[in-house]
Every structure is written in C-alpha cells, then in structure tokens.
Amino acid sequence: MRNPPDLSGRSRLGGELLGSRKADGGDVRTYTVTVVEELSNALFALRWHDATLCNYEEQVWAPCFAPASGRCALSGEHISKGDPVYRPRIRGWFIPLNSDAVILASELIKASARV
C-alpha cells in the first residue's frame, strides 16, 4: 500500500478561502471541503473535492478523538492527540482515500452554523 496522502492544503467553506499550506516537498494539495448537511446522531455530510486524489459528494463524517496530532482539514489549526475531531466514516471494506483527514469538532460545528 502506498503512503497516505499529505492532506494539508486549501479548504473552502461556501467559497471563502480558509487557509493555504505547502507540504515539505513543495507539493501543494488543493482540496475543498463544504458542509452539505448536519445529520442525526452527531454526523455530518461533507463534500470533499481534491482533483488530484478523490471526490466525495456526500461523505459522512463521524465524531471521535484524534488518534495522533495533525492539522485540521477545514481551518489548518493544530490538532493534538485526543482532541475531539470528525473523520470520514469507514464502513465495511471501503476505506476512503481521505481517511486520514481530521476536522476539529469545534471548527466543523462553527462552519455548519454558517451554512
């Protein structure tokens, strides 16, 4: 299996640029994240578009605790291990290509209030 993608990049919410980052190799990941809908049971449907990796129109994200430190895919904020976050839901044998992405719970809730 290949190395997981570096998901630091550009995020958008309703067309507003939220942040831009360069990875160590000069590679720039350009993806957009849009809140589609707040679902029941604390789940969210998000649109994730990355022209170089994957496109999910209504991907379900579920709450959990960050398994490791990293960056919020929505805001670029630092995430510490154990922080409340949302991640793409894995069901059965299907593992999404952006499965390593995390969004701080507080940032996703703020973003959904703007929708």
N, C-alpha and C positions, 0 to 999 in steps of 0.2 A: 504494500500500500504506500502511496506517495505521502510526503509530508503534508500536514494540514496547512491550509492557506493562511497567510497573514491577513487578518480581516480589519486591520486599521485602514481607514480610508475616509471617504466623504459620505456623510449622511445627510439626508434631506427629510424634512417634515413639511408637507404642504408647499414644496418649492423653496423653502428657506434653507440656505446652506448652514449646517450646524457645525462643521469642522472639517479640516483637511489635514492629513498626515502623510509623511513619506516613510516608507519602510526602510530598513537599513541598506538594501541593495539599490536604492534609488527608484524602486518599483512603487508606483502609485496605484492603490486599489481604489476604483471609483464605483461605489455602490450607493444605492439609495434605499432608505428604509422609510416606509409610510405606514402609519396606523390605519388599518382598514376598519376594525370594529373591536369593541370590548365585548367578549363573550361571557357566558356564565362560568362559575367556578374559578374566577380569577384568571381566566385565559384571555389571550389577545390574538386576533388575526392581524398579521402584518404582511405588507408587500415588501419583498426583498428582491432588488434587481441589481445584478452585477453582470455586466456584459462579458466579462472575462471568465466567470465561474458558474453562475447559476441564476435562475429567475423563478421566484415563488410568488404567485399572485395572492394567495390567501393562506399563508403559512401560520400554523397555530404555535404560539409560544406559551410556555408554562413557567410558573414561578418555581424557583429553587434557590439554593445557596451556591455562591460561586465556588467551584472546585479548586480554583487557583487564581492568582492575581492576574490582571489584564486590563483592557480598555473597554469602555462602554461603546458599543457599535453605534449608538444613537448620538451621544454627546461628546465622546472622546475622553470622558472623565476616567480617572484611575479607579479600578475595582480591586479590592483586597479579598483574599480568600475568606469565604464565609459571609460576604455581603449578600443581601437579598437581591437576586437578579432574575431575569427571564432568559430562557434559552429555547431554541426550536425544539418542539416535541418530537421524540423518536418513537415510532410505533412499529412494532414487529421488526422485520428485516430491513426496512427502509431507513437509512441514515442520511439526512440532508447534507448537502455539500457545505453548508454554513453551520454545521452542528457545533462547532467550537465558538461561535459568536455568542456574546452575552450582552444584555442591556440592563443597566441598573433599574431596579424596580421603581425607584423614585422618579427617574427620568422618563420611564415609559408611562407612568401614571400622569405626570405633568404633560407629556406630549398628547396623551389621549384626551385630556381636558381641553386642548386647543382645537380638537377636531370637530 
